[in-house]
């Protein structure tokens, strides 16, 4: 078992492991100062008084694009205040925000530096990242012919969480292109039951992941009728690095699938699984502190789903998913 990477050693919350060996690093992401125990910080009145509600929303809000924007705005505002009143208290708050934005993969180091200089972290161009699967195969074939490395994450993302964004950011240095494959709603119902997906708005879920700087493309996984479609998908895309939660019940399958193909980077998370998030957001006490309800999220999902489809998401699924 490989040791933790130099990137993750300072990030005490998450552990990154490489059971099939360690892939060569392709890109370097500058991580900022790691915050102290964030759960303790959330309970401190001093942090809560400045931007606590925003941080709380981060853990109970599957809207990664909005969380990225809100934390980026908080960093921008805090930096402006620091210029006017450079107290240690505010400086420590800036460092905390930098740590959160980088550790959870919500903003790149360049974006964080720009925010410190007065430039806002905006919404990403998500539409250009949606691909039909057939076109994705052609594109990866071109990338592979140039010797470029393909990393892949796949699953339901139902809904997205900051765990997903953190895993994507952890994969980013070890590839030239990070692809996210989403299970279709039909495949998810067949695999996990008729009560899934929790959020049928697949375009909304895809847009959330596409909003991350680390993600290069999103698409819907094909072959729902095949018992194990992913062996075929890995081969067609030329996947070199696969990202997963080490606690996933499918982790053993991932290791077997990738044994002759490349690497598996396993990510050990805290309580940020989609199921955990749903439990938090259904708690009235959490809703009150975060200023968000489950119906808020569902309404947002419906609104953004319409915009996502207008932008071209799921254009190759005219009859739904």
C-alpha positions in Angstrom: 0.0 0.0 0.0 1.5 3.3 -1.0 1.8 6.1 1.5 -0.2 9.3 1.5 0.8 11.8 -1.2 2.6 15.0 -0.4 -0.5 16.9 -1.5 -2.8 15.1 1.0 -0.4 14.9 4.0 -1.3 18.4 5.1 -5.0 17.9 4.6 -5.8 16.0 7.7 -9.4 15.3 6.9 -8.9 13.1 3.8 -6.5 10.2 3.0 -5.5 9.3 -0.5 -4.2 5.8 -1.3 -3.0 4.1 -4.4 -3.5 0.3 -4.1 -2.1 -0.4 -7.6 1.0 1.8 -7.4 1.5 5.5 -7.7 0.8 7.2 -11.1 3.2 9.9 -12.3 2.1 13.4 -11.5 1.1 15.4 -14.5 0.1 18.7 -13.1 0.8 20.5 -9.8 -1.9 22.2 -7.7 -0.7 24.7 -5.1 -2.6 23.8 -1.9 -3.0 26.6 0.6 -2.7 26.5 4.3 -4.6 23.6 5.7 -7.3 24.7 8.2 -7.6 23.2 11.7 -10.4 20.8 12.5 -13.2 22.4 10.6 -16.0 20.8 12.6 -14.6 22.5 15.7 -14.3 25.8 13.8 -17.9 25.7 12.8 -18.9 25.8 16.4 -16.7 28.9 17.2 -18.6 32.1 17.4 -15.8 34.1 15.8 -15.9 32.2 12.5 -19.7 31.9 12.6 -20.0 35.6 13.0 -18.1 36.3 9.8 -19.1 33.7 7.4 -20.3 30.7 9.4 -23.7 30.3 7.6 -21.8 30.1 4.3 -19.6 27.3 5.6 -22.5 25.4 7.1 -24.3 25.6 3.8 -21.3 24.0 2.2 -21.9 20.7 4.0 -25.7 20.5 3.5 -25.9 21.9 0.0 -25.4 19.7 -3.1 -25.2 22.8 -5.3 -21.5 22.8 -5.8 -21.6 25.7 -8.3 -23.3 27.9 -5.8 -21.1 26.9 -3.0 -18.0 27.6 -5.1 -19.4 31.1 -5.9 -20.4 31.8 -2.3 -17.1 30.8 -0.8 -15.2 32.7 -3.5 -17.3 35.8 -2.8 -16.6 35.4 0.9 -12.9 35.3 0.2 -13.1 38.4 -2.0 -15.0 40.3 0.7 -12.6 39.2 3.4 -9.6 40.2 1.3 -11.1 43.6 0.8 -11.7 44.0 4.5 -8.1 42.9 5.3 -6.7 45.7 3.0 -8.7 48.2 5.1 -8.0 46.6 8.5 -5.2 44.0 8.4 -5.9 42.4 11.7 -4.6 38.9 12.5 -8.2 37.8 13.1 -9.2 38.5 9.6 -6.0 37.2 8.1 -6.6 33.8 9.8 -10.1 33.8 8.3 -8.7 34.4 4.9 -6.3 31.5 5.3 -9.2 29.3 6.5 -11.2 30.1 3.4 -8.3 29.5 1.1 -7.8 26.1 2.7 -11.5 25.1 2.3 -11.6 26.3 -1.4 -8.5 24.4 -2.3 -9.0 21.3 -0.1 -12.5 20.6 -1.4 -11.6 21.3 -5.0 -14.0 24.3 -5.3 -11.4 26.7 -6.8 -8.0 26.5 -8.3 -4.9 28.2 -6.8 -5.0 30.7 -9.6 -8.6 31.6 -8.9 -7.8 32.0 -5.2 -4.9 34.3 -5.9 -7.1 36.3 -8.3 -9.8 36.6 -5.6 -7.1 38.0 -3.2 -6.4 40.6 -5.9 -10.1 41.6 -6.2 -11.3 39.4 -9.0 -14.4 37.4 -8.2 -14.7 33.6 -8.6 -17.5 33.3 -11.0 -19.6 30.5 -12.6 -17.7 28.1 -14.9 -18.6 27.5 -18.5 -20.3 24.2 -18.0 -22.1 23.8 -21.3 -18.8 23.1 -23.2 -18.0 20.2 -20.9 -21.0 18.1 -21.7 -20.2 15.4 -24.3 -22.2 12.7 -26.0 -20.4 9.4 -25.3 -19.6 8.6 -28.9 -17.8 12.0 -29.3 -16.1 11.4 -26.0 -14.6 8.2 -27.3 -13.3 9.9 -30.4 -11.8 12.7 -28.3 -10.0 10.4 -25.8 -8.6 8.4 -28.7 -7.0 11.6 -30.0 -5.7 12.4 -26.5 -4.3 8.9 -26.0 -2.5 9.1 -29.4 -0.6 12.1 -27.9 0.4 10.1 -24.8 -2.0 12.0 -22.5 -3.4 10.5 -19.4 -7.2 9.9 -18.8 -8.7 9.8 -15.3 -12.2 8.8 -14.7 -14.9 9.0 -12.0 -18.3 7.4 -12.4 -21.4 7.0 -10.3 -24.8 8.4 -9.5 -23.8 11.7 -7.8 -27.3 11.7 -6.4 -26.9 14.4 -5.3 -23.4 15.9 -5.6 -21.4 16.6 -2.4 -18.2 18.3 -1.5 -16.7 14.8 -1.2 -17.2 14.5 -5.0 -15.5 17.8 -5.6 -12.6 16.9 -3.2 -12.1 13.5 -5.0 -12.0 15.3 -8.4 -9.4 17.7 -7.1 -7.3 14.9 -5.7 -7.3 13.1 -9.1 -6.5 16.3 -11.1 -2.7 16.3 -10.6 -2.4 12.7 -11.9 -4.0 13.1 -15.3 -4.2 15.4 -18.3 -8.0 15.1 -18.6 -10.6 14.2 -15.9 -13.8 12.7 -17.1 -17.0 12.1 -15.1 -19.4 9.4 -16.2 -23.0 9.5 -14.8 -25.3 6.6 -14.4 -28.5 7.0 -16.3 -31.7 7.2 -14.2 -32.8 4.0 -15.7 -29.6 2.2 -14.7 -29.7 3.7 -11.2 -33.3 2.5 -10.7 -32.4 -1.0 -11.8 -29.3 -1.1 -9.6 -30.5 0.7 -6.4 -34.3 0.5 -6.5 -37.3 2.4 -7.7 -36.8 5.1 -5.0 -33.7 6.3 -6.9 -32.6 8.7 -8.0 -33.4 11.0 -5.2 -33.0 13.8 -7.7 -34.2 12.8 -11.2 -32.7 16.0 -12.6 -29.7 14.4 -14.2 -28.7 17.5 -16.1 -28.6 19.4 -12.8 -26.3 16.9 -11.2 -24.0 16.9 -14.2 -23.9 20.7 -14.3 -22.7 20.7 -10.6 -19.7 18.5 -11.4 -19.0 20.4 -14.6 -18.8 23.6 -12.6 -15.5 22.4 -11.0 -12.2 23.6 -12.4 -10.8 20.1 -12.2 -13.4 18.4 -14.4 -12.8 18.4 -18.2 -15.9 16.6 -19.4 -19.2 15.0 -18.2 -21.3 12.4 -20.0 -23.9 9.7 -19.4 -22.5 6.2 -19.2 -23.8 3.9 -22.0 -24.8 0.2 -22.1 -27.4 0.1 -19.3 -28.4 -3.4 -20.5 -24.9 -4.9 -19.9 -24.3 -6.6 -16.6 -21.0 -4.9 -16.1 -20.7 -2.1 -18.7 -17.6 -0.5 -17.1 -15.0 -2.8 -18.5 -16.1 -1.8 -21.9 -16.3 1.8 -21.0 -12.8 1.8 -19.5 -11.3 0.3 -22.7 -13.2 2.6 -25.0 -12.1 5.7 -23.2 -8.6 4.4 -22.5 -8.9 5.1 -18.7 -5.5 5.2 -17.0 -6.5 6.4 -13.5 -9.7 5.6 -11.7 -11.0 7.5 -8.7 -13.1 5.9 -6.0 -14.1 6.0 -2.3 -12.1 3.3 -0.5 -15.2 2.5 1.5 -17.4 1.9 -1.6 -18.9 -1.6 -1.8 -17.7 -1.6 -5.4 -14.1 -0.8 -4.5 -12.9 -4.4 -5.0 -14.5 -4.5 -8.5 -12.7 -1.3 -9.3 -9.4 -2.8 -8.4 -10.1 -5.9 -10.5 -11.2 -3.9 -13.5 -8.1 -1.7 -13.4 -5.5 -4.3 -12.6 -4.1 -4.5 -16.1 -5.2 -1.0 -17.2 -3.7 1.5 -14.8 -4.1 2.9 -11.4 -6.8 3.3 -8.8 -6.7 6.2 -6.4 -8.8 5.5 -3.4 -10.1 8.4 -1.3 -11.1 8.0 2.3 -13.7 10.6 3.1 -15.4 11.9 6.2 -19.2 11.9 6.4 -19.9 13.5 3.0 -21.6 10.7 1.2 -24.8 11.6 -0.6 -26.8 9.6 1.9 -25.2 11.5 4.8 -25.9 14.8 3.1 -29.6 13.9 2.7 -29.8 13.0 6.5 -28.3 16.4 7.4 -30.5 18.4 5.1 -33.6 16.7 6.4 -32.7 17.7 10.0 -34.8 20.8 10.9 -32.0 22.1 13.2 -29.5 22.0 10.3 -32.0 23.6 8.0 -32.5 26.4 10.4 -28.8 27.1 10.8 -28.0 26.8 7.1 -31.0 28.7 5.9 -31.8 26.0 3.4 -34.5 23.3 3.1 -34.8 20.2 1.0 -37.6 21.8 -1.0 -35.2 24.7 -1.7 -32.8 22.2 -3.2 -35.5 20.4 -5.2 -36.7 23.7 -6.6 -33.2 24.8 -7.5 -32.7 21.4 -9.2 -35.8 21.8 -11.3 -34.8 25.4 -12.3 -31.2 24.5 -13.2 -32.3 21.3 -15.0 -34.3 23.4 -17.4 -31.3 25.8 -18.0 -28.9 22.8 -18.3 -31.0 21.3 -21.1 -31.3 24.6 -22.9 -27.5 24.8 -22.7 -27.2 21.4 -24.4 -27.0 18.9 -21.5 -28.6 15.6 -22.3 -29.1 16.6 -26.0 -28.4 13.0 -26.9 -31.1 11.8 -24.6 -34.3 13.3 -26.1 -36.6 10.8 -24.5 -35.1 11.2 -21.0 -32.7 8.9 -19.1 
